Amino acid sequence: MAFRFTARPGHPTFIDLPWERPLEDWESERIVSPVAGIHRHVVRFVAYGPDVYAVKELPGDLAEREYRLLRELDARGVPVVEAVGVASGRVGDDGDRLDDAVLTKHLEYSLPYRALFSRMSMTSLWEPLLDALAELLVRLHLAGFAWGDCSLSNTLFRRDAGALAAWMVDAETGELHEDHALSDGQRGHDLEIAQLNVAGELLDIHAAEHGDLSSLPFDPAAIADDLRARYDGLWAELTRVEVFAANEQWRVDERLRRLNDLGFDVQELELVTTPDGNRLRLATRVLEPGHHQRELLSLTGLDVHENQARTLLNDIVRYRAHLERTDGRQVSERIAALRWMSDVYQPTMDAMPPEVSGKLEPAEIFSQVLEHRWLMSERAGEDVGTSTAALDYQRLVLSPMPDERTVLSDRTMPIPVIRAGDPPPG
């Protein structure tokens, strides 16, 4: 079988990589080591300019399968890493067949859970970490994907306006259903795996930091139950069918707002006839993430994460009220958004020095500036203004912060590999 490389347009050809050698033997000036999780297969990272790509070897046809799964999940609106290409038909210098490899683009400003715990305490991380993982699993299940190996290790996390957003990294164990439907048994199996994996991974983190498990500050069983409860609550909110009387429109609006606040849209409202008369049924059978993302993109052209979009939209509402008080007349939402962009957002971002402006995503910086403004205003007993808050945030918070665009390890080296029969990492 001849060597073949299938790649999506808009990325390098990767032809200069040593495909004739096993990944663990690669030597190239392009190799870098971002802070990454532990993988069950050999993974190397290569840099082309500012862009970093992960190359992972997989046996048999798994590389092609993972490539197709990631692309299909991305098309269904699920947060997954971007699949870039597949290398197949690799033959070593000695003539032996080498495993195929799948390439994905490294997710900028993302961190594995171990790196997060090295920067933040378990107390401050626990709830946003569980919320992010539960939401990711819900999104996958709504898309008809049974993960088969849900864990913190197979997930990357990005900051999202004070919360965390989760992306799936490894899809090799998963199964995608074309009808977008998973049985309760399939979902329950995924949840059991997730609960077991998460509890074990946190035990590993504690053992690595403290040397033993004799004085646990947390209960692994309670952690597993907490993850399940968060998942169950979100799943029920998104999928249950409610019946409202024709004169109860306010209840429909209330449910829609709750779903929108969770980052989902309702795409079906239907009128059905029941023994009690005509009733409106709200069916959340087809759900798409990103309500606030799309609204902000339409108003401003900014393409950001869901929580960031919600935060920025709230500031636009606040600024619109300010304009109407100042001008003494009503201002349309679109005009307010355009003036907010030119008067508030852009000047704030332009004022950030180049050496710190790339440490976080621009929308995350602005979201944190807004949080900083609220804290300063609360202490001062009056509104301190965005520009004042931005300068204080840049000096006290952003400047000392490590760069999270692509976080590199101290040494360039292969990522540890877990093979069958190996003891768990600790």
N, C-alpha and C positions, 0 to 999 in steps of 0.2 A: 504494500500500500504506500503510495507516494505521500510525501509531506504536504499538508494542506493547512492554510491558515485562513479562517473566515473572520472578517472584522467588520464592524459597523463603520460607516463613513464618519469623518470628523475627528478621527483619532489617528495616532501614528500607525505605521505599517508593522512595527515591532520586528522588522526583518533583521535588525542588527543584534538580536538576542541570541545566545548560544543554544538554540533549540536541540542541537544534537547531543546535548549533555543532560543528565538528570538535574532537576532543579536544585537539589541539595549540593551539587558540585558547581553551580554557576559562579563564574567570576566575571564581573562587568562593572565598569565605572557607573553604570546606571543604577546599580543596586543600592537601595536605601532601606532603612528599618524604621518605619513609623511605629509608634507605640501601638501594639496590636494584641489581640487575644491569642489564646492557645488553640491550635488547629489540629485536627485529626489527620491531615494530609500536609505534605510539604507546601509551604507558601513562601514566595519571595516577592518583594516589592521593587518596582523599577520606576525611575523618574524620567520624564520627558519634559524639560522645562519646569514650570510650576505644577504640572499634573503628575500624580502618582498612580500607578496601577498595581493591582495584586494579581499574581500569577499562581494558580493552584493546580497541582497535578491530581488527577483522579483516574482510577482504573477503569478499564472497559469503555463503555459509552457514557459514563456518568458526566464527563465534562460537557459533551454536547447536550445532554439532558438538562444539566443545571443551567446552561446558557439559555436554552429555550424556556425553561420555567421562569427564570428571572425576567426575561423579556415579556412573557405573557403576564406575569404579575404586575410589572410596571405598567403595561397597557391597561390593566384593570384598576389602576389607581392605588396600588399598595406600595408603601414605602420600602423599597428594596434597593440594594446597591445596583449600579448600572452595569449590565453585562456588555462587554466590549467585543470579545472575540473568542474563538476556539482554535487551538492548534492540535491537529490530529495527524496520524501517520508518521510520528516521530521515530527516528531510528538513531541509535547511539553510534559513536565512533567505532565500537566493536561489532556493529551490525545487529545488536539486539534491539527488539522493539521497546520503545519507551512509552510511559503513560501519556495519555492526552492531557491537555492543560486548558483551563478556562481563565480568561482575563476579565477582571472587573475594575472599574475606576474607583480609586480610593475616595471615600466620602469626606470631603473637606469639612473641617471643624467638628469632626466626630471623634469620639473616644470609646475604647472598650471599657467594660465595667471596672476592670482592675485599675485602669488609669484614673477613673473617676474616684474610686475609693482612696487612691493615693493623694487626692487633692481635696476631698470633702469627707466629712465624718459620716458614719453610717446613719446617725440620727438625722442629719439634714438630707441625706440621699435617699433614704429608704422609701418614703411615700412617692416622690416623683419617679423613682426607678420602677416601682411596682405599677404605677399608673401607666407609664410608657409601655412597659412590656405587655400589660393586659390589653391596652388599646391596640398594639401591634397584632396580638393574637386574634383579637376580635376582627380586625380588618382582614387578616388572612382568611379567617373562617367565613366571613361574608363573601369573600372572593372565591370561595370553594376550594381553598388550599388547606390540606391537612399537613402540618409541618413535620411531625414525626420526631423532632429533636429540638423543641423549643427550649432555649436556655439563654442565660446572659452572655455566654461565650459566643453564641451565634448571632449576637445582636450588637449593633453600634448605636451610640447615643449622641444626640446633639442638643445643645441648649436651645430652648424655645421660650423666650420671655419669662424666665424664672422657673419654667418646668423643664422636662426632658422629652424629647421625641425619639422614638426608636425605629431603626432600620434593620431589616433582616439581611444577614450576610450570606449564610449557607442554606441552599435549597436542595441539596443532593438527596436528603432523606424524605423529601416531601412528595405529595401526590395531588395533582390539580384535577378538579372535577369540572367538566365542561358546563354542567348545568348550574354551577355556582352553589350547589346545595351539599351540605355535610349533615350526616345523621347526628343525633345526640350522642350516640356511642362513639363516633369518630371525634367529635369535639371533646368528649369526656376523656378519651384516651390521650389526646394532645395535652389536656390540662393536667392529667396525672403526671405525664412526663415533665411538663414545665414545673410543677410543684416540687418534684423530686430533684430536678436539676438545679433549680434556684436555691433550695435549701442547702444542697451539697456545695454549690459554688461559694455561698457565703461562709460556710464552715471552712472551706479552703482559704478564703481571704483572712478569716480570724486566725487560723492556724499559722499562716505565713507571717502575720504581724506579731503574734504573741507566742508562737512556738508550740502551743498545745491547745487542747479544747477543754481544759479543766474549769475555766471560769467564763462561760459563755454569757455575753450581755444580752442575748436574744434567744428565742425559742424557735428552732427550725420548723417545727410543726405549725406553730402560729404564723410564721412567715408564709408557709405554703398555703395555709387557710386564707390568709389575707389576700394573696394573689388571686386565689379562686373567687373570693368574694367580690373583688374589684372587677374581675372578668364577668362574673354572673350578673352584677348590677348593670354594667354597660351593655351586655348582650340583651338583657331584658328590656332596657330602655330603648334600644335600637330596633328590636324585632317584634315587640308585642303589638297586637292589633287591638285598637280601642274603638268602641262604637259610641257616637255622640248624637244626641237629639238635634234636630234642625235649629232649635233656639239656643244651642250651647256652643256657638261659634267661638266664644272666648276660650273654651277648653281646647279647641283645635289650635288656636293661636298660641296658647300656653305650651302645648306639646311641641309645636313647631319651633318655638324659641328654645325650649330645652334641648331639642335635637341639634339645632344650629349652634348652640353654645358648646355642644360636644364635638362640633366640627363636621356634622353630617347634614345632608339635605334629604327631604322627603320628595320622592318623585311620583308618587301616586296618591291621589285622593279620589275616592269613589263613593257614589251614592247608591245605597243598597236598600231593598225593601225587606222589612222584618214584620213579624206579627204586630208590632207596636207602631208601624208606620214607617215612613222614609227616614233613614238615618244616614249620617255621613260617617264613613269608615276611613280611618287613617291607617294606611298599610305601609309599613316601612320595609317592604320586600326588596326594593332596589335602592341602595344607599350609596352615595358618593361622598368622599371626604372633601374638605376644603371650601366650605361655604364662605368663611371670612377671607380666605386666600383669594378666591375669585372676585369677591366684592372689592377688596383693596386693589387688586390688579386692574380691574375695570376703571376704578376711580383715579389711580395714581401711576399705574404701570409698574409698581413695585411687586416683585414675585418673591414672597417670603413664606415662612412656615405659618401654620394655623394660629397658634397662640400669639405669635408676633403680629400677625395680621389683625387679630382681635384687639391687641393693645394699641396698635397704630390707629385703627378705626375709632377706638374710644377717644384718642387724642384729637382726631379730626372733628369728632362731635363736640368735644370741649372747645376747640378753636373756632368752630362754626358759631357756637353760642357767644364767644368773645367778639367775633366779627359783627354779629347782629346787635349786640349791646353797643359796640363802638360806632357802627354805621347808622344805627337807628332804623334798620329795615331788614327784611328777611333776605337770607343768602341761601342759594340752592346748595344741595349737597355736593354737586360736582364743582361748583365755583369755590366752595369752602375747601375741598380737597386740593384743588390746584393752588390756591393761595397758601394752604398749609405746607405743600411741597416747597414752594418758593420762599416762604417766610420763616418756616420752622424746621422742617426736616433737612433740607439741603444745606442751609447755613450751619446747622448743628454738626452734620457730618463733615462739611468742608473745614470746620474749625478743629477737627481731630488731627494731630500731627501725623505725618506719614509713617513714622516709626511705630505707632500704636494702632493706627486705623485698621490694620489687617489682622489684628490678634483675634477678633471675633467677627462674625458676619455683620455687615452694616446694620441690618434690621435688629439684630440682637443687641448691638451697642446702643442703638436708639431706644430700644425697649428698656434696657437697664438704666439709661439716662432718665427716662420717665419715672421709673421706680425710685431713683436717687432724688429726683425733683420732689416726689411726694414725701419722702423721708425728711428732706431738708425743710420743706414747707411746713410739715407737721411740727418740727422742732422750733421753727421760727415763728409759728403762729400766723404766717401769711405766705402768699405765693411768692416763691423766690425767682420764678421764671426759668425757662428752659436753658437759655444760654449760660446763666450762672450755674445751674445744676450740671450742665455738660462740662464746664471747666473743672468743677470740683470732682466730678466723677472721673474725668480723665487723669487728674492728678493723684487721687486717692485709690482708685480701683483699677482703672485700665492700665496705667503705666506699670505697676508692679506685677500684673497678670502675665502668665506664660502665653506664648503664641499657640493658638489651637487650630490654625489653618491646616497644617500637616505636622503633627507632633512626632519628632524623631527620637529614637532611643539614643543613649549615650554611645553605643557601639553599633556598627553595621554588622549584622549577623543573621543567620536563618532564624525563623520563628520556630520554637520548640514543636516537635511532632509527637502526637500520642498514637502509639501503635497498639494493636491487640495484645493484651496481656500485660501492658505497662501499668504500673501503679498510678493512681490519680495524681495530678500535679498538686503541690502543696507549698 
